[in-house]
């Protein structure tokens, strides 16, 4: 397994629900520290790696948190009730293995509900809502669950390992949303180690994106960027049942430039600059728009007097579930694109992008 695969494996397998991302920041630090001028964190835990001392401040942010769950109560029979953290569709949750992170160690659990055999015909027609589900860790009572180490507030993550598929370009894991962005932030800093660049680059792993873009706000206040990039996953549409107008990107066809999302209309001059760079160096790109949902760029672009911002994504299938796919070529092309863009963002170019 080469360095890229090891980085993606270590990041995706690390536990990190919103508000509890420290294991992910530890991985980022391990891989980027030797390339960075300085590493630090803000007071909510967002990880910041700075490369350089002078010139425009360019922020590249991927969020460290993954969709997961939090234990809210233990029933007298020993079952665990939970709150979702981030956006879940209930139909992908049932019968899935999870890991409950307790003060005494990890516990394997299964998300359960009433079996279909005892549901009424009307109940069978309706999806099971998460407040009707529970996590079964094999405890026979509330006391036994507590003895195992469980207490309310414990995080729960999907149980899913990183895997290279038979088609070796296809990678599977939990949490590609958005450990892909964290990996990009690390690899762009690393790729600039042997390159001259006219700016100060910040590779950032933000916290609590899935519950309100919170770490992007605090880390952007620390950095005060001149230009912001949110590096994310994009929703891949190359699967049965998805219409082109719902999701346009395809695995293996290049990184995605997001034309719109509910949190930001991207800066047109910055968008055009990135597209021109991609065409200049021969990197394939795709375009998409997202009518619902936001990204860290939604906070970055509003900092101070405003920071022109853009979202660049890696297409992914099955996000916000226990497993997802990406294509290695898309990831590597995203690293190349971001590196080439940053090498060209000198003070004069940044001022032109900011000007109206």
N, C-alpha and C positions, 0 to 999 in steps of 0.2 A: 504494500500500500504506500503510495507516494505522499508527499507533504500535503498536497491539495486535498486528497481523500482523508488523510489523518485530521486535518483542520476541520473539514466538514463533519467528520464522524465525532470528533471531540466536542464540537459546538452543539451539534444536534442532540447528542446523547446526554449532555449536561441538563440537569433539572433547572427550570427557571420560569415559574409562573409569575404573573404580575406582582411586583412588590417583593419578590424573593429571587433575584437574578444573580446573586453573588457568585454562584458556581460558574455561570457563563462569563462573567467579567474576569474570573480567574483564568479561564481558558484564553480569552482575548489577550490578557496580560502575558501569558506564557508565550504566545506566538508572536506578539508585536513588540515586546519590550526592547529587544536588542536592536530594533530598527528605528525606534522613536527617540526624539529629543527629550521628551518628558511624558510620563503617564500620570494621570490623576483621576479623581472622581468628584462629582458634585455631591451635594448633601442628600440627594435621594438615591444615589448609587450608580448613576450613569457613568460609564467608563469613557475616559477621554485620553487618546494618544495623540500627542502633537509632534509633527515633523517639520522642522524649519524654525526660523527666527524672524524673518522679514517678509514683507510683501502682503498682498491681500490674504485674508483669512478664509480658507475654503473648508467647509464642514461637510463631511461624509458620514451620514448616520444610518445605522441599522438597529432596529430595536431587539433587545436581548430577551424580552419576555415571550412566552409561548402561551397559547390557549390551554387552560387547565381547569382545575377545580380547587375548592377550599372546603374542608370539613366544617359544618356548622353545628352539628349535634350528633350524639350517639344515642340510639334508641335503647330501651331497656333490654331488648333482645340482642344487642350487640351490632346492629347494622348502622352504617354511617350515612347520614344525610349530608348533602353538599350544595354549595353554590357554584355556578359556573363562573369562570374568569375568562372573559373574552367571549366572542360570538360563536356559539355552538348551535348546530342543527340537530335536534334531538334524535333523528333517525340514524345518525352515525355513532351514537353513544352506547346504545344497549349492547350487553354481552362482551364489552371490550375489557381487556386487562388494563389495570392501572397500578401505579406505585404510590402508596401513601408514605410521605416523608415525615417520620415521627422523631421525637427526641431520643428514642432508643434504637432508631434504625429504620430501614425501609420495610414496608409490608406490601405484599402483593394483594390486590383486590380485584373484584369483578363488578362492573356496573350491572345491576339487576333490576327486575321489575316483575310483575305478575306474568306468568306464562300465558300464551295465547289460548291454551286449552280451557282456561277458566274465565276467559273474557266473554262478555256478551257480544252479540253480533254488532251492536252499535259501537262498543268499545274498540272492536277490531278495526273499524273504519277510521279511527282517529289515531294520530301519532301520540306516543306516550310523551308527556311533558316531563322535564327534568325534575320537577318537584314531586313527581310520583316515583322516581327512581331512588336507588340507594346503592351504597358500595358494601359488598360482602367480603369481609376479610377472614371469615371462618370463626369469628368469635361467637360464643354462645350467650353472652350477656354484656351489659354495659360495663360491668366491673372487669370482665376479661379483656375487653377492648382497651380499657384504660391501662390495665396491666401490661398490655402489648406496647403501650406508649402513646396511644392516640389521644389527642385532645382537640377541641374546637380551634380552628385557625390553621390546622396543619394543611400544607399544600398537597395536591394530588396531581400527578402528571401521567400522560399516556405512556403505556409500556410498549415501546417500539424501538428496535435497534436499527442502526445504520446498515445499509446493504447495497452492494454493487450488483445490479441485475445481470441477467444473462447477456443482454445487450449492455456492454460495459459503459456506454455513455449515459445510461439511465441510472440515477441514484435514488434510493428510497430511504426515507427516515421520517420520524416525527420532527416537528419544529423547524422545517425549512423556512416557515414563516415565523420569525425572520432571522434565523441564524445564517441564512444566505447573506443577508445584509451585513451581519457582524463579520462574516468571513471576508466579504468584499472590502469592508473598512480596514481589516487587518492586511489583506493582500495588496491593496493599493498603497498603503504605507510601505510595505515591504518592497514593492516594485519600484518605488521612488528612491530606495536606498542607494542605488547605483546611477540614478538619473539626476540631472540638475533641473530644478524647478523654481519658478520665480515667486513663490508664495509660501505661506505657512498652512500646512494641511492638518486638519483635525479628523482623525478616525474615531468615531464615537459609537458606543453601544448604549442605547437609551433604555430606560426602564419604563414599564407601565404604559406602553403604547396601546396595548389591546383593551385598556380600560379608560382611554381618554387622552392619549398623546402627551402624557404628563412629563416624562423624562426629557422629551424633545424640548419642552418649554424651559426647564431648568438648565439643561446643558447649553442651550442656545443663549440663555442669559449670561452664562459664564463666558462663552466664546465670543459672542457678538460677531457672527460671521458676516463677511461681505457677500459670499455666495454659498448657497446651501443645496446639498443633494441628499435626498432620502433614497437609500438603496434598499430595495424591497423584493418581494415576490410579485409576480403578476399572475392573474388568473388565466390558466391555459384553457383554450376553447377547443382543442383538438381531441374531442371525445364524443361518443354518441349522445345525441339529444341537445347539444349546445349549439345555439344559432350564432352566426357571425356577429350579429349586432349585440349579442350578450357578452361575448368574450372572443377577441380576435387572435390572440397570440397562440403560437404553436411551439412545442418543444423542439429544440434544435435549430430554430430559425433566427436566433439572435436575441439580445436583450431588448426590453420593451421601454419605450418612452411613453409615459402616461400623459395624455393630453388634457385630462380633467379628472378630478375626484371631488367628493363633497366638502373637502376641507381647503381646497386651493385650486385656483386657475393658474397654471404655471406661467412663469415669465417668458414672454414670446421670444425676446432676444436671446435669452439663455437656451431656450429650446432649439432655436435655429442654429446657434453656435454649436451645440452638441451634435445635431444632425449633420452639420457641415463637416465636423471633425470625423464622424463615423464614415461619411462618404469619402473623405480625403484619404483615410488609412485603410479603407476597404473592410470595415466591420459591418456585418449585416445587422439591421435593427428592425424592430416592429413597433407598431403604435396601438394604443388601446385607450379606453376611457372607462371610468368607474363611477356610475351614477350615485351609488351608495357607499358609505365608508370613507375614511380619511387615512392620511399617512402622517408621519412625523414632519414632512414638509409643510403641513398645515399650520404647525407652530413655528417652524424655522423662519418662514418668510415674513412673519409679523414682528420679528425682534427689532428693537430700536427703530431706526428710520425705515426698516424693511430690507430684507435680504432676498434678491432674486433667487428663486429655488426651483428645483425640478425633481421629479421622481423617475428613477431608472430601475427597472425590475427584471428579474429572472423568471421566465414562465414556470409555473408549477401546477400540477394537477392535485386535486383533493386537499386543498389547504383547509385549515380549521377542522381537522379530523385526526385520527391516530396515526395516519401515514400520508406521505405525499411524495411526489416524484419531481425531480428536476433533470435537466440534460446538462452534462458537463460542459459541452461546447458553449452553451448560453452563459454559464458562469464565467468561463475563461474569457469569453468575448466581452463580458461586462467589466472584468478587471482591466482588460486592454483598453476599452473605451474610456473608463474613468481615468486611467493613467495618462492617456494621450490628451484628454481634455484638460487635466490639471497642469500638464507641462506647458500648455498654451495660455493659461489664465494668469497673465502678468498684469501689472497695475493698469497699463493703458487699456488692455482688453476688458478688464473688469469695469473700468470707468465707462467705456463705450456701452457695455451691457446695461449698466445702471442708468445711462443717460436717456432722456426722452426728447 
